[in-house]
Amino acid sequence: MERVVAPVLLIHGSDDRVVSPRQSEIMKQALERAGKNVKLVIYDGSDHSLGGPPVRARAFTEIEAFLAKSLSGSK
């Protein structure tokens, strides 16, 4: 974890059958314990591919906001 220097955004679907959403929760907790800047977004009812255009559009909006905040130096 000490090598993680950039803010981390984790996005997961609650119905992901490829990778358990719990994996993202575990990663978030580990990053927080290490004092890292991390955000986890879980989309209810969405699968591994984020379930289609509406959810993907929300994910892109989330990514855009995260990058804007991270690149501006805000926490």
mmCIF file of the N, C-alpha and C atoms, coordinates in Angstrom:
data_MODEL
# 
_entry.id   MODEL 
# 
loop_
_atom_site.group_PDB 
_atom_site.id 
_atom_site.type_symbol 
_atom_site.label_atom_id 
_atom_site.label_alt_id 
_atom_site.label_comp_id 
_atom_site.label_asym_id 
_atom_site.label_entity_id 
_atom_site.label_seq_id 
_atom_site.pdbx_PDB_ins_code 
_atom_site.Cartn_x 
_atom_site.Cartn_y 
_atom_site.Cartn_z 
_atom_site.occupancy 
_atom_site.B_iso_or_equiv 
_atom_site.pdbx_formal_charge 
_atom_site.auth_seq_id 
_atom_site.auth_comp_id 
_atom_site.auth_asym_id 
_atom_site.auth_atom_id 
_atom_site.pdbx_PDB_model_num 
ATOM 1   N N  . MET A 1 1  ? 0.806   -1.199  0.000   1.00 0.00 ? 1  MET A N  1 
ATOM 2   C CA . MET A 1 1  ? 0.000   0.000   0.000   1.00 0.00 ? 1  MET A CA 1 
ATOM 3   C C  . MET A 1 1  ? 0.850   1.264   0.000   1.00 0.00 ? 1  MET A C  1 
ATOM 4   N N  . GLU A 1 2  ? 2.062   1.181   0.487   1.00 0.00 ? 2  GLU A N  1 
ATOM 5   C CA . GLU A 1 2  ? 2.907   2.372   0.559   1.00 0.00 ? 2  GLU A CA 1 
ATOM 6   C C  . GLU A 1 2  ? 3.238   2.927   -0.813  1.00 0.00 ? 2  GLU A C  1 
ATOM 7   N N  . ARG A 1 3  ? 3.142   2.103   -1.847  1.00 0.00 ? 3  ARG A N  1 
ATOM 8   C CA . ARG A 1 3  ? 3.453   2.572   -3.197  1.00 0.00 ? 3  ARG A CA 1 
ATOM 9   C C  . ARG A 1 3  ? 2.288   3.318   -3.845  1.00 0.00 ? 3  ARG A C  1 
ATOM 10  N N  . VAL A 1 4  ? 1.107   3.259   -3.264  1.00 0.00 ? 4  VAL A N  1 
ATOM 11  C CA . VAL A 1 4  ? -0.056  3.973   -3.790  1.00 0.00 ? 4  VAL A CA 1 
ATOM 12  C C  . VAL A 1 4  ? 0.088   5.437   -3.404  1.00 0.00 ? 4  VAL A C  1 
ATOM 13  N N  . VAL A 1 5  ? 0.198   6.301   -4.415  1.00 0.00 ? 5  VAL A N  1 
ATOM 14  C CA . VAL A 1 5  ? 0.353   7.727   -4.133  1.00 0.00 ? 5  VAL A CA 1 
ATOM 15  C C  . VAL A 1 5  ? -0.793  8.564   -4.715  1.00 0.00 ? 5  VAL A C  1 
ATOM 16  N N  . ALA A 1 6  ? -1.467  8.050   -5.716  1.00 0.00 ? 6  ALA A N  1 
ATOM 17  C CA . ALA A 1 6  ? -2.561  8.783   -6.351  1.00 0.00 ? 6  ALA A CA 1 
ATOM 18  C C  . ALA A 1 6  ? -3.889  8.420   -5.678  1.00 0.00 ? 6  ALA A C  1 
ATOM 19  N N  . PRO A 1 7  ? -4.862  9.329   -5.712  1.00 0.00 ? 7  PRO A N  1 
ATOM 20  C CA . PRO A 1 7  ? -6.194  9.001   -5.227  1.00 0.00 ? 7  PRO A CA 1 
ATOM 21  C C  . PRO A 1 7  ? -6.746  7.806   -6.014  1.00 0.00 ? 7  PRO A C  1 
ATOM 22  N N  . VAL A 1 8  ? -7.557  6.989   -5.345  1.00 0.00 ? 8  VAL A N  1 
ATOM 23  C CA . VAL A 1 8  ? -8.090  5.776   -5.961  1.00 0.00 ? 8  VAL A CA 1 
ATOM 24  C C  . VAL A 1 8  ? -9.611  5.837   -5.970  1.00 0.00 ? 8  VAL A C  1 
ATOM 25  N N  . LEU A 1 9  ? -10.205 5.565   -7.124  1.00 0.00 ? 9  LEU A N  1 
ATOM 26  C CA . LEU A 1 9  ? -11.648 5.457   -7.278  1.00 0.00 ? 9  LEU A CA 1 
ATOM 27  C C  . LEU A 1 9  ? -11.966 4.014   -7.624  1.00 0.00 ? 9  LEU A C  1 
ATOM 28  N N  . LEU A 1 10 ? -12.782 3.378   -6.798  1.00 0.00 ? 10 LEU A N  1 
ATOM 29  C CA . LEU A 1 10 ? -13.233 2.015   -7.047  1.00 0.00 ? 10 LEU A CA 1 
ATOM 30  C C  . LEU A 1 10 ? -14.705 2.072   -7.430  1.00 0.00 ? 10 LEU A C  1 
ATOM 31  N N  . ILE A 1 11 ? -15.057 1.443   -8.542  1.00 0.00 ? 11 ILE A N  1 
ATOM 32  C CA . ILE A 1 11 ? -16.451 1.395   -8.991  1.00 0.00 ? 11 ILE A CA 1 
ATOM 33  C C  . ILE A 1 11 ? -16.824 -0.066  -9.153  1.00 0.00 ? 11 ILE A C  1 
ATOM 34  N N  . HIS A 1 12 ? -17.966 -0.446  -8.581  1.00 0.00 ? 12 HIS A N  1 
ATOM 35  C CA . HIS A 1 12 ? -18.363 -1.847  -8.602  1.00 0.00 ? 12 HIS A CA 1 
ATOM 36  C C  . HIS A 1 12 ? -19.880 -1.962  -8.713  1.00 0.00 ? 12 HIS A C  1 
ATOM 37  N N  . GLY A 1 13 ? -20.332 -3.006  -9.359  1.00 0.00 ? 13 GLY A N  1 
ATOM 38  C CA . GLY A 1 13 ? -21.754 -3.326  -9.404  1.00 0.00 ? 13 GLY A CA 1 
ATOM 39  C C  . GLY A 1 13 ? -22.094 -4.275  -8.273  1.00 0.00 ? 13 GLY A C  1 
ATOM 40  N N  . SER A 1 14 ? -23.213 -4.060  -7.617  1.00 0.00 ? 14 SER A N  1 
ATOM 41  C CA . SER A 1 14 ? -23.590 -4.905  -6.473  1.00 0.00 ? 14 SER A CA 1 
ATOM 42  C C  . SER A 1 14 ? -23.895 -6.336  -6.879  1.00 0.00 ? 14 SER A C  1 
ATOM 43  N N  . ASP A 1 15 ? -24.270 -6.550  -8.136  1.00 0.00 ? 15 ASP A N  1 
ATOM 44  C CA . ASP A 1 15 ? -24.614 -7.891  -8.616  1.00 0.00 ? 15 ASP A CA 1 
ATOM 45  C C  . ASP A 1 15 ? -23.507 -8.505  -9.465  1.00 0.00 ? 15 ASP A C  1 
ATOM 46  N N  . ASP A 1 16 ? -22.281 -8.037  -9.292  1.00 0.00 ? 16 ASP A N  1 
ATOM 47  C CA . ASP A 1 16 ? -21.134 -8.558  -10.037 1.00 0.00 ? 16 ASP A CA 1 
ATOM 48  C C  . ASP A 1 16 ? -20.911 -10.019 -9.648  1.00 0.00 ? 16 ASP A C  1 
ATOM 49  N N  . ARG A 1 17 ? -20.951 -10.910 -10.636 1.00 0.00 ? 17 ARG A N  1 
ATOM 50  C CA . ARG A 1 17 ? -20.727 -12.323 -10.383 1.00 0.00 ? 17 ARG A CA 1 
ATOM 51  C C  . ARG A 1 17 ? -19.324 -12.759 -10.826 1.00 0.00 ? 17 ARG A C  1 
ATOM 52  N N  . VAL A 1 18 ? -18.545 -11.832 -11.387 1.00 0.00 ? 18 VAL A N  1 
ATOM 53  C CA . VAL A 1 18 ? -17.172 -12.113 -11.801 1.00 0.00 ? 18 VAL A CA 1 
ATOM 54  C C  . VAL A 1 18 ? -16.220 -11.818 -10.643 1.00 0.00 ? 18 VAL A C  1 
ATOM 55  N N  . VAL A 1 19 ? -16.384 -10.640 -10.047 1.00 0.00 ? 19 VAL A N  1 
ATOM 56  C CA . VAL A 1 19 ? -15.575 -10.218 -8.905  1.00 0.00 ? 19 VAL A CA 1 
ATOM 57  C C  . VAL A 1 19 ? -16.545 -9.752  -7.821  1.00 0.00 ? 19 VAL A C  1 
ATOM 58  N N  . SER A 1 20 ? -16.439 -10.339 -6.672  1.00 0.00 ? 20 SER A N  1 
ATOM 59  C CA . SER A 1 20 ? -17.337 -9.984  -5.577  1.00 0.00 ? 20 SER A CA 1 
ATOM 60  C C  . SER A 1 20 ? -17.171 -8.516  -5.186  1.00 0.00 ? 20 SER A C  1 
ATOM 61  N N  . PRO A 1 21 ? -18.275 -7.806  -4.981  1.00 0.00 ? 21 PRO A N  1 
ATOM 62  C CA . PRO A 1 21 ? -18.184 -6.422  -4.501  1.00 0.00 ? 21 PRO A CA 1 
ATOM 63  C C  . PRO A 1 21 ? -17.399 -6.334  -3.191  1.00 0.00 ? 21 PRO A C  1 
ATOM 64  N N  . ARG A 1 22 ? -17.372 -7.403  -2.442  1.00 0.00 ? 22 ARG A N  1 
ATOM 65  C CA . ARG A 1 22 ? -16.626 -7.431  -1.188  1.00 0.00 ? 22 ARG A CA 1 
ATOM 66  C C  . ARG A 1 22 ? -15.145 -7.145  -1.429  1.00 0.00 ? 22 ARG A C  1 
ATOM 67  N N  . GLN A 1 23 ? -14.625 -7.540  -2.590  1.00 0.00 ? 23 GLN A N  1 
ATOM 68  C CA . GLN A 1 23 ? -13.221 -7.284  -2.906  1.00 0.00 ? 23 GLN A CA 1 
ATOM 69  C C  . GLN A 1 23 ? -12.926 -5.776  -2.932  1.00 0.00 ? 23 GLN A C  1 
ATOM 70  N N  . SER A 1 24 ? -13.843 -5.004  -3.504  1.00 0.00 ? 24 SER A N  1 
ATOM 71  C CA . SER A 1 24 ? -13.659 -3.547  -3.521  1.00 0.00 ? 24 SER A CA 1 
ATOM 72  C C  . SER A 1 24 ? -13.773 -2.967  -2.120  1.00 0.00 ? 24 SER A C  1 
ATOM 73  N N  . GLU A 1 25 ? -14.670 -3.526  -1.317  1.00 0.00 ? 25 GLU A N  1 
ATOM 74  C CA . GLU A 1 25 ? -14.812 -3.058  0.061   1.00 0.00 ? 25 GLU A CA 1 
ATOM 75  C C  . GLU A 1 25 ? -13.537 -3.342  0.857   1.00 0.00 ? 25 GLU A C  1 
ATOM 76  N N  . ILE A 1 26 ? -12.957 -4.524  0.658   1.00 0.00 ? 26 ILE A N  1 
ATOM 77  C CA . ILE A 1 26 ? -11.708 -4.885  1.342   1.00 0.00 ? 26 ILE A CA 1 
ATOM 78  C C  . ILE A 1 26 ? -10.580 -3.953  0.899   1.00 0.00 ? 26 ILE A C  1 
ATOM 79  N N  . MET A 1 27 ? -10.506 -3.681  -0.397  1.00 0.00 ? 27 MET A N  1 
ATOM 80  C CA . MET A 1 27 ? -9.464  -2.788  -0.910  1.00 0.00 ? 27 MET A CA 1 
ATOM 81  C C  . MET A 1 27 ? -9.632  -1.384  -0.336  1.00 0.00 ? 27 MET A C  1 
ATOM 82  N N  . LYS A 1 28 ? -10.851 -0.902  -0.296  1.00 0.00 ? 28 LYS A N  1 
ATOM 83  C CA . LYS A 1 28 ? -11.113 0.435   0.261   1.00 0.00 ? 28 LYS A CA 1 
ATOM 84  C C  . LYS A 1 28 ? -10.658 0.500   1.719   1.00 0.00 ? 28 LYS A C  1 
ATOM 85  N N  . GLN A 1 29 ? -11.015 -0.504  2.502   1.00 0.00 ? 29 GLN A N  1 
ATOM 86  C CA . GLN A 1 29 ? -10.634 -0.522  3.908   1.00 0.00 ? 29 GLN A CA 1 
ATOM 87  C C  . GLN A 1 29 ? -9.110  -0.539  4.077   1.00 0.00 ? 29 GLN A C  1 
ATOM 88  N N  . ALA A 1 30 ? -8.439  -1.337  3.265   1.00 0.00 ? 30 ALA A N  1 
ATOM 89  C CA . ALA A 1 30 ? -6.975  -1.417  3.346   1.00 0.00 ? 30 ALA A CA 1 
ATOM 90  C C  . ALA A 1 30 ? -6.334  -0.077  2.988   1.00 0.00 ? 30 ALA A C  1 
ATOM 91  N N  . LEU A 1 31 ? -6.842  0.567   1.942   1.00 0.00 ? 31 LEU A N  1 
ATOM 92  C CA . LEU A 1 31 ? -6.309  1.870   1.542   1.00 0.00 ? 31 LEU A CA 1 
ATOM 93  C C  . LEU A 1 31 ? -6.562  2.919   2.621   1.00 0.00 ? 31 LEU A C  1 
ATOM 94  N N  . GLU A 1 32 ? -7.736  2.890   3.213   1.00 0.00 ? 32 GLU A N  1 
ATOM 95  C CA . GLU A 1 32 ? -8.040  3.845   4.287   1.00 0.00 ? 32 GLU A CA 1 
ATOM 96  C C  . GLU A 1 32 ? -7.124  3.619   5.489   1.00 0.00 ? 32 GLU A C  1 
ATOM 97  N N  . ARG A 1 33 ? -6.901  2.365   5.848   1.00 0.00 ? 33 ARG A N  1 
ATOM 98  C CA . ARG A 1 33 ? -6.000  2.074   6.976   1.00 0.00 ? 33 ARG A CA 1 
ATOM 99  C C  . ARG A 1 33 ? -4.589  2.580   6.699   1.00 0.00 ? 33 ARG A C  1 
ATOM 100 N N  . ALA A 1 34 ? -4.208  2.588   5.423   1.00 0.00 ? 34 ALA A N  1 
ATOM 101 C CA . ALA A 1 34 ? -2.877  3.064   5.034   1.00 0.00 ? 34 ALA A CA 1 
ATOM 102 C C  . ALA A 1 34 ? -2.848  4.577   4.863   1.00 0.00 ? 34 ALA A C  1 
ATOM 103 N N  . GLY A 1 35 ? -3.983  5.248   5.120   1.00 0.00 ? 35 GLY A N  1 
ATOM 104 C CA . GLY A 1 35 ? -4.039  6.704   5.021   1.00 0.00 ? 35 GLY A CA 1 
ATOM 105 C C  . GLY A 1 35 ? -4.144  7.233   3.601   1.00 0.00 ? 35 GLY A C  1 
ATOM 106 N N  . LYS A 1 36 ? -4.639  6.405   2.689   1.00 0.00 ? 36 LYS A N  1 
ATOM 107 C CA . LYS A 1 36 ? -4.741  6.807   1.283   1.00 0.00 ? 36 LYS A CA 1 
ATOM 108 C C  . LYS A 1 36 ? -6.093  7.437   0.991   1.00 0.00 ? 36 LYS A C  1 
ATOM 109 N N  . ASN A 1 37 ? -6.115  8.238   -0.062  1.00 0.00 ? 37 ASN A N  1 
ATOM 110 C CA . ASN A 1 37 ? -7.331  8.889   -0.536  1.00 0.00 ? 37 ASN A CA 1 
ATOM 111 C C  . ASN A 1 37 ? -8.054  7.898   -1.437  1.00 0.00 ? 37 ASN A C  1 
ATOM 112 N N  . VAL A 1 38 ? -9.212  7.395   -0.984  1.00 0.00 ? 38 VAL A N  1 
ATOM 113 C CA . VAL A 1 38 ? -9.950  6.381   -1.738  1.00 0.00 ? 38 VAL A CA 1 
ATOM 114 C C  . VAL A 1 38 ? -11.448 6.645   -1.662  1.00 0.00 ? 38 VAL A C  1 
ATOM 115 N N  . LYS A 1 39 ? -12.119 6.339   -2.755  1.00 0.00 ? 39 LYS A N  1 
ATOM 116 C CA . LYS A 1 39 ? -13.573 6.456   -2.812  1.00 0.00 ? 39 LYS A CA 1 
ATOM 117 C C  . LYS A 1 39 ? -14.113 5.198   -3.468  1.00 0.00 ? 39 LYS A C  1 
ATOM 118 N N  . LEU A 1 40 ? -15.173 4.638   -2.899  1.00 0.00 ? 40 LEU A N  1 
ATOM 119 C CA . LEU A 1 40 ? -15.829 3.460   -3.450  1.00 0.00 ? 40 LEU A CA 1 
ATOM 120 C C  . LEU A 1 40 ? -17.253 3.817   -3.821  1.00 0.00 ? 40 LEU A C  1 
ATOM 121 N N  . VAL A 1 41 ? -17.627 3.489   -5.050  1.00 0.00 ? 41 VAL A N  1 
ATOM 122 C CA . VAL A 1 41 ? -18.996 3.678   -5.528  1.00 0.00 ? 41 VAL A CA 1 
ATOM 123 C C  . VAL A 1 41 ? -19.514 2.304   -5.933  1.00 0.00 ? 41 VAL A C  1 
ATOM 124 N N  . ILE A 1 42 ? -20.631 1.894   -5.341  1.00 0.00 ? 42 ILE A N  1 
ATOM 125 C CA . ILE A 1 42 ? -21.260 0.633   -5.717  1.00 0.00 ? 42 ILE A CA 1 
ATOM 126 C C  . ILE A 1 42 ? -22.620 0.944   -6.313  1.00 0.00 ? 42 ILE A C  1 
ATOM 127 N N  . TYR A 1 43 ? -22.835 0.443   -7.527  1.00 0.00 ? 43 TYR A N  1 
ATOM 128 C CA . TYR A 1 43 ? -24.111 0.653   -8.209  1.00 0.00 ? 43 TYR A CA 1 
ATOM 129 C C  . TYR A 1 43 ? -25.029 -0.530  -7.936  1.00 0.00 ? 43 TYR A C  1 
ATOM 130 N N  . ASP A 1 44 ? -26.115 -0.273  -7.195  1.00 0.00 ? 44 ASP A N  1 
ATOM 131 C CA . ASP A 1 44 ? -27.081 -1.314  -6.855  1.00 0.00 ? 44 ASP A CA 1 
ATOM 132 C C  . ASP A 1 44 ? -27.710 -1.901  -8.113  1.00 0.00 ? 44 ASP A C  1 
ATOM 133 N N  . GLY A 1 45 ? -27.770 -3.229  -8.147  1.00 0.00 ? 45 GLY A N  1 
ATOM 134 C CA . GLY A 1 45 ? -28.427 -3.925  -9.248  1.00 0.00 ? 45 GLY A CA 1 
ATOM 135 C C  . GLY A 1 45 ? -27.593 -4.036  -10.507 1.00 0.00 ? 45 GLY A C  1 
ATOM 136 N N  . SER A 1 46 ? -26.365 -3.564  -10.472 1.00 0.00 ? 46 SER A N  1 
ATOM 137 C CA . SER A 1 46 ? -25.522 -3.584  -11.657 1.00 0.00 ? 46 SER A CA 1 
ATOM 138 C C  . SER A 1 46 ? -24.550 -4.758  -11.598 1.00 0.00 ? 46 SER A C  1 
ATOM 139 N N  . ASP A 1 47 ? -24.125 -5.220  -12.781 1.00 0.00 ? 47 ASP A N  1 
ATOM 140 C CA . ASP A 1 47 ? -23.227 -6.368  -12.860 1.00 0.00 ? 47 ASP A CA 1 
ATOM 141 C C  . ASP A 1 47 ? -21.787 -5.935  -13.140 1.00 0.00 ? 47 ASP A C  1 
ATOM 142 N N  . HIS A 1 48 ? -20.949 -6.877  -13.553 1.00 0.00 ? 48 HIS A N  1 
ATOM 143 C CA . HIS A 1 48 ? -19.528 -6.609  -13.778 1.00 0.00 ? 48 HIS A CA 1 
ATOM 144 C C  . HIS A 1 48 ? -19.298 -5.570  -14.874 1.00 0.00 ? 48 HIS A C  1 
ATOM 145 N N  . SER A 1 49 ? -20.164 -5.555  -15.878 1.00 0.00 ? 49 SER A N  1 
ATOM 146 C CA . SER A 1 49 ? -20.003 -4.604  -16.990 1.00 0.00 ? 49 SER A CA 1 
ATOM 147 C C  . SER A 1 49 ? -20.754 -3.300  -16.741 1.00 0.00 ? 49 SER A C  1 
ATOM 148 N N  . LEU A 1 50 ? -21.236 -3.135  -15.531 1.00 0.00 ? 50 LEU A N  1 
ATOM 149 C CA . LEU A 1 50 ? -21.995 -1.944  -15.111 1.00 0.00 ? 50 LEU A CA 1 
ATOM 150 C C  . LEU A 1 50 ? -23.313 -1.810  -15.837 1.00 0.00 ? 50 LEU A C  1 
ATOM 151 N N  . GLY A 1 51 ? -23.839 -2.917  -16.321 1.00 0.00 ? 51 GLY A N  1 
ATOM 152 C CA . GLY A 1 51 ? -25.228 -3.051  -16.718 1.00 0.00 ? 51 GLY A CA 1 
ATOM 153 C C  . GLY A 1 51 ? -25.795 -2.223  -17.848 1.00 0.00 ? 51 GLY A C  1 
ATOM 154 N N  . GLY A 1 52 ? -25.027 -1.580  -18.636 1.00 0.00 ? 52 GLY A N  1 
ATOM 155 C CA . GLY A 1 52 ? -25.569 -0.874  -19.780 1.00 0.00 ? 52 GLY A CA 1 
ATOM 156 C C  . GLY A 1 52 ? -25.388 0.629   -19.720 1.00 0.00 ? 52 GLY A C  1 
ATOM 157 N N  . PRO A 1 53 ? -25.839 1.305   -20.772 1.00 0.00 ? 53 PRO A N  1 
ATOM 158 C CA . PRO A 1 53 ? -25.585 2.744   -20.937 1.00 0.00 ? 53 PRO A CA 1 
ATOM 159 C C  . PRO A 1 53 ? -25.973 3.647   -19.770 1.00 0.00 ? 53 PRO A C  1 
ATOM 160 N N  . PRO A 1 54 ? -27.136 3.495   -19.131 1.00 0.00 ? 54 PRO A N  1 
ATOM 161 C CA . PRO A 1 54 ? -27.463 4.430   -18.048 1.00 0.00 ? 54 PRO A CA 1 
ATOM 162 C C  . PRO A 1 54 ? -26.473 4.363   -16.879 1.00 0.00 ? 54 PRO A C  1 
ATOM 163 N N  . VAL A 1 55 ? -26.116 3.161   -16.459 1.00 0.00 ? 55 VAL A N  1 
ATOM 164 C CA . VAL A 1 55 ? -25.182 3.023   -15.344 1.00 0.00 ? 55 VAL A CA 1 
ATOM 165 C C  . VAL A 1 55 ? -23.783 3.453   -15.769 1.00 0.00 ? 55 VAL A C  1 
ATOM 166 N N  . ARG A 1 56 ? -23.398 3.096   -16.978 1.00 0.00 ? 56 ARG A N  1 
ATOM 167 C CA . ARG A 1 56 ? -22.073 3.506   -17.466 1.00 0.00 ? 56 ARG A CA 1 
ATOM 168 C C  . ARG A 1 56 ? -21.971 5.019   -17.545 1.00 0.00 ? 56 ARG A C  1 
ATOM 169 N N  . ALA A 1 57 ? -23.040 5.684   -17.967 1.00 0.00 ? 57 ALA A N  1 
ATOM 170 C CA . ALA A 1 57 ? -23.032 7.147   -18.025 1.00 0.00 ? 57 ALA A CA 1 
ATOM 171 C C  . ALA A 1 57 ? -22.849 7.720   -16.627 1.00 0.00 ? 57 ALA A C  1 
ATOM 172 N N  . ARG A 1 58 ? -23.522 7.127   -15.630 1.00 0.00 ? 58 ARG A N  1 
ATOM 173 C CA . ARG A 1 58 ? -23.351 7.582   -14.242 1.00 0.00 ? 58 ARG A CA 1 
ATOM 174 C C  . ARG A 1 58 ? -21.916 7.347   -13.789 1.00 0.00 ? 58 ARG A C  1 
ATOM 175 N N  . ALA A 1 59 ? -21.339 6.214   -14.187 1.00 0.00 ? 59 ALA A N  1 
ATOM 176 C CA . ALA A 1 59 ? -19.953 5.912   -13.810 1.00 0.00 ? 59 ALA A CA 1 
ATOM 177 C C  . ALA A 1 59 ? -19.003 6.925   -14.437 1.00 0.00 ? 59 ALA A C  1 
ATOM 178 N N  . PHE A 1 60 ? -19.215 7.266   -15.703 1.00 0.00 ? 60 PHE A N  1 
ATOM 179 C CA . PHE A 1 60 ? -18.348 8.254   -16.358 1.00 0.00 ? 60 PHE A CA 1 
ATOM 180 C C  . PHE A 1 60 ? -18.466 9.617   -15.679 1.00 0.00 ? 60 PHE A C  1 
ATOM 181 N N  . THR A 1 61 ? -19.663 9.982   -15.272 1.00 0.00 ? 61 THR A N  1 
ATOM 182 C CA . THR A 1 61 ? -19.858 11.237  -14.545 1.00 0.00 ? 61 THR A CA 1 
ATOM 183 C C  . THR A 1 61 ? -19.102 11.200  -13.221 1.00 0.00 ? 61 THR A C  1 
ATOM 184 N N  . GLU A 1 62 ? -19.162 10.056  -12.537 1.00 0.00 ? 62 GLU A N  1 
ATOM 185 C CA . GLU A 1 62 ? -18.441 9.882   -11.277 1.00 0.00 ? 62 GLU A CA 1 
ATOM 186 C C  . GLU A 1 62 ? -16.930 9.989   -11.501 1.00 0.00 ? 62 GLU A C  1 
ATOM 187 N N  . ILE A 1 63 ? -16.448 9.357   -12.561 1.00 0.00 ? 63 ILE A N  1 
ATOM 188 C CA . ILE A 1 63 ? -15.019 9.406   -12.898 1.00 0.00 ? 63 ILE A CA 1 
ATOM 189 C C  . ILE A 1 63 ? -14.590 10.836  -13.200 1.00 0.00 ? 63 ILE A C  1 
ATOM 190 N N  . GLU A 1 64 ? -15.395 11.532  -13.986 1.00 0.00 ? 64 GLU A N  1 
ATOM 191 C CA . GLU A 1 64 ? -15.076 12.915  -14.342 1.00 0.00 ? 64 GLU A CA 1 
ATOM 192 C C  . GLU A 1 64 ? -14.973 13.794  -13.094 1.00 0.00 ? 64 GLU A C  1 
ATOM 193 N N  . ALA A 1 65 ? -15.938 13.660  -12.181 1.00 0.00 ? 65 ALA A N  1 
ATOM 194 C CA . ALA A 1 65 ? -15.923 14.463  -10.948 1.00 0.00 ? 65 ALA A CA 1 
ATOM 195 C C  . ALA A 1 65 ? -14.722 14.091  -10.071 1.00 0.00 ? 65 ALA A C  1 
ATOM 196 N N  . PHE A 1 66 ? -14.422 12.800  -9.983  1.00 0.00 ? 66 PHE A N  1 
ATOM 197 C CA . PHE A 1 66 ? -13.289 12.341  -9.187  1.00 0.00 ? 66 PHE A CA 1 
ATOM 198 C C  . PHE A 1 66 ? -11.978 12.895  -9.732  1.00 0.00 ? 66 PHE A C  1 
ATOM 199 N N  . LEU A 1 67 ? -11.816 12.822  -11.050 1.00 0.00 ? 67 LEU A N  1 
ATOM 200 C CA . LEU A 1 67 ? -10.592 13.347  -11.663 1.00 0.00 ? 67 LEU A CA 1 
ATOM 201 C C  . LEU A 1 67 ? -10.480 14.861  -11.484 1.00 0.00 ? 67 LEU A C  1 
ATOM 202 N N  . ALA A 1 68 ? -11.578 15.571  -11.674 1.00 0.00 ? 68 ALA A N  1 
ATOM 203 C CA . ALA A 1 68 ? -11.556 17.027  -11.513 1.00 0.00 ? 68 ALA A CA 1 
ATOM 204 C C  . ALA A 1 68 ? -11.134 17.393  -10.088 1.00 0.00 ? 68 ALA A C  1 
ATOM 205 N N  . LYS A 1 69 ? -11.704 16.706  -9.107  1.00 0.00 ? 69 LYS A N  1 
ATOM 206 C CA . LYS A 1 69 ? -11.365 16.968  -7.709  1.00 0.00 ? 69 LYS A CA 1 
ATOM 207 C C  . LYS A 1 69 ? -9.933  16.578  -7.412  1.00 0.00 ? 69 LYS A C  1 
ATOM 208 N N  . SER A 1 70 ? -9.519  15.407  -7.895  1.00 0.00 ? 70 SER A N  1 
ATOM 209 C CA . SER A 1 70 ? -8.168  14.916  -7.624  1.00 0.00 ? 70 SER A CA 1 
ATOM 210 C C  . SER A 1 70 ? -7.101  15.773  -8.287  1.00 0.00 ? 70 SER A C  1 
ATOM 211 N N  . LEU A 1 71 ? -7.353  16.184  -9.508  1.00 0.00 ? 71 LEU A N  1 
ATOM 212 C CA . LEU A 1 71 ? -6.375  16.969  -10.231 1.00 0.00 ? 71 LEU A CA 1 
ATOM 213 C C  . LEU A 1 71 ? -6.278  18.403  -9.723  1.00 0.00 ? 71 LEU A C  1 
ATOM 214 N N  . SER A 1 72 ? -7.349  18.870  -9.063  1.00 0.00 ? 72 SER A N  1 
ATOM 215 C CA . SER A 1 72 ? -7.309  20.221  -8.520  1.00 0.00 ? 72 SER A CA 1 
ATOM 216 C C  . SER A 1 72 ? -6.602  20.258  -7.168  1.00 0.00 ? 72 SER A C  1 
ATOM 217 N N  . GLY A 1 73 ? -6.339  19.083  -6.614  1.00 0.00 ? 73 GLY A N  1 
ATOM 218 C CA . GLY A 1 73 ? -5.673  19.003  -5.314  1.00 0.00 ? 73 GLY A CA 1 
ATOM 219 C C  . GLY A 1 73 ? -6.611  19.022  -4.133  1.00 0.00 ? 73 GLY A C  1 
ATOM 220 N N  . SER A 1 74 ? -7.934  19.041  -4.374  1.00 0.00 ? 74 SER A N  1 
ATOM 221 C CA . SER A 1 74 ? -8.904  19.013  -3.281  1.00 0.00 ? 74 SER A CA 1 
ATOM 222 C C  . SER A 1 74 ? -8.996  17.619  -2.712  1.00 0.00 ? 74 SER A C  1 
ATOM 223 N N  . LYS A 1 75 ? -9.378  17.536  -1.437  1.00 0.00 ? 75 LYS A N  1 
ATOM 224 C CA . LYS A 1 75 ? -9.567  16.222  -0.816  1.00 0.00 ? 75 LYS A CA 1 
ATOM 225 C C  . LYS A 1 75 ? -11.009 15.880  -0.718  1.00 0.00 ? 75 LYS A C  1 
# 
